[in-house]
Amino acid sequence: MAAGRIQGIDELRAAVAGEVLTAGDSAYQGLSRTLTVQGKPAVVVRCTGSADVAAGLRYAAELGLPVAVRSGGHHPAGFGTNDGGVVLDVSPMDEVTILSEESGAGGTVRVGTGATWGRVAGELAGSGLAISSGDTAGVGVGGLLAGGGIGWMVRKHGLALDSVVAAKVVTADGVVRRVDAVEEPELFWGVRGAAGSLGVVTSYELAAVHQPTVLFGSLLFPSAQLDQVLTGWAEYMLDAPRNLSSSVQLPPTMVAEGQAPIAVAVCIAGDFADREALLAPLRALGTVVTDSIAELAYADVLASEQMPPDWTPRMRNGLFDRWSPDFVQRLAEARGRMPMMAVDIRALGGAFGAVEPDATAFPHRDARFMVNAVLLGSAAMHGAQIEDFERMWQALAPERAYGNFLSHPTADDLGRCFPKPHSDRLAALKQDVDPTEVFRTALTVPPAGRLA
C-alpha cells in the first residue's frame, strides 16, 4: 500500500517524533514481523516516548484500526503485529537508568519498555545489580512484564513483574498515567500480569537485587534414565531451598535418534555457601554425563534465540500444584509419537509462591510446576503431530496456564490464565480504562459492560 493512499498518514507523521513506516519503507518488513508471525499492518509507528504512543492511539481510534504493541516481538502468538492495523513499535524506548543504589543491597532502576532483557542485564552488571527476568536475552521488557516473567531466578527473586514498583502507562484515551501502590493502585495491580490488555506501559521502575553472579549450568543424564531423573527431581524441588531454581529439559527425539541426554538446568542465586549441599541431590538423580555448572555473571546466563524464518512453533503449557507420576508416562509416550516436540518442566514455589494470590493480576501463586512443550518446525512439517500435541494436553488436563508461553490461545486458555475472581476484577478494570477494547487479544478479559 503506497504511503500517499493511507488516510491521515501525513498528519500522523507530523504528530510524532519517531518514524512512521508503511509497506514501501525498507524497515517496514522487519518491524511488522514478530519471532513467528509476519504481519501486514497499515502503519508502523516507531515510538520514542509516551507522546508518540498517544498520537498512534488517536490515529488508530479515528480510523477504527486495530492496535498491536511491539516490544521485542517474542510472544509466540504474534501479539506484536497485525494485518491492516497500527503497530506501535516501542523498541526505541530502551532506557536503562539506575535511580538509586545501596551498596550490597540492591537499588531501583528505570527501564524503558522497549529495552531487551539482555541489554538490562548488561547495563546493570557493572554495578552488581540484577533483576529476575525471563531466560532469553532478546525478549523485550514490556512484553515479558505484561504477563509475568518466569526465569532463572524465579524461586529466589520471584516473577519479573514482582520487581515492579511503579509504571508509566498510556491508556486507550491517550492519557499518560504514573501508577504505583498509592497512585492508581487498581491499574497498578492490573498492569502486573495483564498490562497488554489495559494500555501501553512506556517505562517501569524496578527493584533490582544485589546479584553480581549466579551458579548456572546443566547436569546431563542418559536419555534412558528419564523416569528416575524426572521423578526424583520433582520430589526434591517440592521442598528445595528457594535460592535454587531448576528445570528439566527434554530434547526432541528427532535429535540423536532419541538418545540425546536429559538436561537438569540449575541456577543458584543469593548465597553460594551451601552449593554442594544444594547440588548433591541433583547429582544423585542418575549417571551424570556432563556437569557444566559454574559461576557466571547473570548477564551471561541469558540465552540468544535463533529460529529459522519459516518456523511457526506450536507452544502450550500447564501450571500444576503437584507432581503426578502419570506426567512422566504421558510425556514419554507423547515424545515417542512427536519427534519434533521439546519439553521443559520448571519448578516454581519459593519467592514465586510467597506473594499473596490477589496481590497482582498474575493469579497462579500456588503452582509448583510448569510443564511447557513446543512443537518445533513449520506448520507444514507438523502434520498429524498437531493432533497428537493437542491430545497430550487434553490428557494432562491443566486447569491453569501461563499466557506468555501460548502460541494458539483459545477462549478456554483465557480462563486458565485468568480464573475467577481475577477475571472479574480485570473485567471491571477494563471497563474503566478501555471500555471500547482498543487493546484486544485472545488473552484479554473483556470489559464488564460487554459481559453484562
PyMOL commands that set and color helices and strands:
alter all, ss='L'
color gray80, all
select helices_A, chain A and resi 3-5+9-15+28-31+50-63+117-125+141-147+154-157+160-163+185-197+223-238+255-258+275-283+298-300+325-337+351-354+379-382+385-396+403-405+411-417+422-433+448-451
alter helices_A, ss='H'
color red, helices_A
select strands_A, chain A and resi 20-21+43-46+67-70+86-89+96-102+106-112+129-130+164-170+176-180+200-210+213-221+244-250+262-268+290-291+294-297+314-320+341-347+369-375
alter strands_A, ss='S'
color yellow, strands_A
deselect
rebuild
show_as cartoon
